[in-house]
Amino acid sequence: MGTKILTFGEVLMRLSPSNYKTLQQSNEVEFYFGGTELNVATSLSTLECEVKHVSNISDDFIGDAALSFIKSHGIDSSYINRTEHPLGLYFLEVGSAVRPSRISYNRLNGSFANINPTDINWEKALEDCSYFHWTGITPGISENAYLALKQGLKLAKEKGINITTDPAYRSNLWKYGKKGQEILKELIGYSNLFIGGVNEINEILETNFNSDEDGFIEASKTLISTIPSIKKVFDKVRIGKNASNQITKGRAWVNDTYFETSEIEISQVVDRIGTGDAFAAGLIYGLIHLKNEEEALNFANAACALKHTILGDVNLVSKEDILEVVNGNLGGRIKR
């Protein structure tokens, strides 16, 4: 098995007014490139992992800019196809204190939604890969995206590649006549590592577990017994005081053992977008490079906390920055 990590998902452009303005207040916006799986890929590449991203982008100057962004972060873009359909967009108003952030998507007729499963050479894309990461957003976008993902997962499982999933059920997707829970349950059956918690398990299995420690343990046990391919469950817990103040911690159920990290408080949130993706990337990095699952979870939680301080969709912090937080250096003192 190789050492590369493959991600598959939409490339999105984010448009957002600056300085906490609402769209009605502003006549200009800043833009960033992201997308859940691309965020994971970029974080991993920043951590000096070899990453491939598989996707569709528009064949115009916006797609050119997106491709330039991807390449600038050292991600292998060989399996990104160009298409006549426009790049997916979303609009974000950043909240503050008691005012929440608001998002509106324009993605269901974009380049990724119109992906053609036969355009992807999965055999070649999965070459030299040790991990394949996907999320539940991808199969919700369109039936073609679902079929393309299923092809990749089947082949990855046959090759013995580690498959990680953040199920990320979004009920506002799934507009093409399929039931999200059934599709996600099917696709999770190809995966062996679940990045999600009680809410995600309840949504997918249509159960009603509580979110406390006992509820998480019982939900994890039920998930593993229902979908036996899943061997490990990792959960990012976020406690929001308000839009500007968040607390994060991680917890896990691995080999019939429960463990959790200490809490990290972020008292001045800069950007919440991509924090879960930073957690997933930190976890995958930790599972590959650190001694055990507990160390990986601590690394993931620190990566998640640091992403709250980075503007844009992707986590651009180094391994050294993350390890400082893991080791308890939370003062944010100036480095000279």
N, C-alpha and C positions, 0 to 999 in steps of 0.2 A: 504493500500500500504506500502511496506517495505522501507528500507533506502539504500539499496545497489544499486550500479551502474554497469551495464553490458556493456562491449565493445566486439565487434566482428570484427576480422580482422587478417591479416597475421602477423606472427612473422618473421622478417628479420634479417640477419646478415649483418652489414656494414663493409667493408674492406677499409681502407684508409691509405695512406702514412702519416707519421707525418711531422710536421714542414713545412707545406705548400708546400711540394714537389709534383711534378707530379709523376705519376706511372712510367714513363720512368726513372726518376732520382733515384728511390728507389728500393731496393731489399728486403724490409720488409714492412709490413703493420700492423696497429693496428686494432682491431675489436671491435665492439659494437653491442649490440642487440637493436632492435627497431621495427619500423613498426607503421604507423600512429595511429591506434587505441590502440596499446599497449603503445605508448608514452602517450596518453591521460590517459590510465589506471594507468600507473606508476606515472604520475604527481598527479592524484587524490589520489592514495594511499599514496604518500609522504605528501599530505595535510590531511592525516588521515581519508580519506573516505574508506568505505568498497567496494571493487571492485572485480568483476569477469571478467575474460577474456575467450572468446570462440575462439578456433582456432585449427589448425592442425600443428604439428611440426614433424620433422624427428625422426625416432626411431634409433638413433645412438648417438655417443658421442657429436656431435654438438647439437642435440636436447636435450641431457642431460644438456649441458652447458646453453642452452636457458632456459630450465625449471628451472634450479638453479637460473638464473638471475631473472626470473619472481617471483619465490617463495621468493627470498631474499628481494623483495620490498613489500611483504605482500599481493600480489594479489592472489585471489582464482584461482587455476589452475585446478580445478576438471573437467572442461569441455574442456580441451585441449587434443585432441586425438594424438596418435603417429601413424606414417605411414611409409611405406618403401620409400617414395619419399623424395628427399633431401630438406633441408631447403632453402628457397629463400635467395638470396644474392643481395647486390648491392655494387658497387665500387664508391668511392667518392674521387675526387681531390679537396681539399679545396682551393678556390681562395683567392686572396688578392688584395686590392686596385682596380685597373682597370681590373685585371684578374679574370674572373668569375669562380665559382666552376663548376665542371662537374660531372655528375652522369651517370652510366651505370647499368641497372638492369638485373638480371638473376633470374626471378621469375615465368615465365609463365608455367613451367613444375615442379614446386616445390610442397612441401607437402600441402600448402594451396590451390593452384590451383586445386589439386586433392581431395579436401574435398568432402565427401559424405554427402549430406543433411540428410540422414536417420540416420547418426551416432550421430546427435545432439539431445539431449533430451531438447527441448526448454522449455517445461512445467516446468521441474526441474530447468533449468538454470535461468529462469526468476522469480523464487520464491523469494519473499522478495525484489524485485527490484523496485526502483522508477524512474530510468532513464535507457535508452538504447541508447548508442551512436554508430553511424555508419558513414562511409564516402563513397564517390563515388568511391574510389579506389577499394574497395572490390568487387562490382558486375562487375567491369571491368576486373578482373583477369581471371575469367572463368565462364562458365554457371552454374557449380555446386555451385560456391561461390555465384552467384546471386540467385539461387534457395534456398540455405540455408538461406541467409539473408532475402529473402522474407518471408519464413516460420516464422522466428523469429519476423519480424516486424508485420506480421498479428496477431500473438498471443499477442505480446506486446500491440498492439492497442486495441485488445479485452479486455485486462486486465486493460486498462486505464493508462498504464505506459507512462511517458513523453519520447518522442522520439526526440533526437537531431541529426541533420545531418550536416556534412561538406561535400558538394557535390563533391568537389575536382575532377572535370572532367579532365581526362588524355586521350588525344586522342591516345597516343601511346599504350594504353591498348586496350580493346575491339576487340580482334582478333578472336572471336568465332561466328561472323555473326550477332550479335545484334547491334542496333544503340544505342550508349550511352545515347543520349539525351532522347530517348523514355523510356529507362529503368529507368534512374534517375528520370524522371518526375513521373513515376509510383511509385517508392519507396518513393520519397519525399511525395507522397500522404498519406503515413502512418505516417508521421512525423509532429510534431507541432512546432519545433524550428529550424530555418535555420541559420547556421553559414557560412556566405559567403557574397559576395558583388556583385557589378555590373557585373564584368567579369563572375562570375559563373552563375548569372541569365541570362545574354546574351547568354552564351553557352547552357544552358539547355532549355530556352524558344525560342532561336534563334531570340532574339531581338537586339536592337542596342542603348541602353541607354548610356549616358555619365557618367563618373565616378565622377563628381562633386556632391555636396550635393543634388541639385535638381534632378539630374539623379538617385542618390541612392534612394531618396524618391519615385520617379516614378517607378523605377525598383521594389522596395519592394512592392508597392501597386499592381503592375501588377502580381507579384509572388503570393501574397495573394489572389488576385481575381481569378487567374488561378488555384491555388492549395489551396483551402480554409482551408485545415487542418493546414496549416502554420499560426501561430498566431503572431510570433515574428521573426524579422530579425536582426542579429548581424553581424557586419563586422569588420574584422581586416584590417587596412590600413597600408601599408608599403611604405615608401618613401626611395628609395635607392640612396644615393650619389655615393657609389661604394660598392664593396664587403666587405669592412672593416667598413663602416659607414652607419648606417640605422636609420631611424626615424619611430616609430610606434605610431598609435593612434587607438582607437576604435570608432565606430559609430553604431547607432541602430535606428530601426523603430518599436516602440512598442505602441499599443493602439492609433494609429494615431498621435503619437508624435515622433519627431526626437530629438535625443541627441547624444553628442559625448564627448570623453575624451580630455584632453590636450595631446600634443605630448610629447614623450620621445625619446631623441636621444641616440643612442648607438654608441659611436665614436671609439670603438675598439671591433669589432665583433670577438668572439672566435669561434662560431659555429652557423650557421643559421638553420641547420636541426632541425626540431621539434618545431620551434617557433610558427607555426600555431596550432600545437597540444597543446602547452602550453597555448595558448589563449583559445582554446576550453575547456581544463580542468579547467582553472581559471574561465571561464564563468559558467560552470556547478557547480563548487564549490560555486561560488557567488550566483547563483540562489537558491541553497539549503540553504546556511548558512547566507547570508547577507540580508539587509532589503529590497532592491528593485533592479530593473534591472539596474539602473544607477550605483549603488555601484558594482554590479556584473561585469559590463562592465569595470569600472576602475580597478577592481581586475584582470580581464582577460588581460587588456593591460599591466599592471605592470608585470604579470607573463610572458607574451610574451617577454617583453623587457629584463627581467632577463635571459630568456633562451638563448638569444644571447651571454651570458657570460659563459655558461656551455658547456664543451666539451662532445660530445656524442649526442645521439638522444633524450634523455629524460631530462625533467626539474626536477632537484633535489633540488629545493629551498623550504624553509618552508613558511608556512602562515605568520609568523612574518616578514620574509625577503620581501615578496610581499607587506604586509601592510606598511612597511617602505617606499617603493617606491610610493605606493598610496598616502602616506602622504607627499610626496615631498622630502624625504631624498635621493637625487640622487648623493651625493658626493662620495660614495664608500669609506668612511673613515674606517680605521682598527678598528675592534671591539676587545676590550681587556677585 
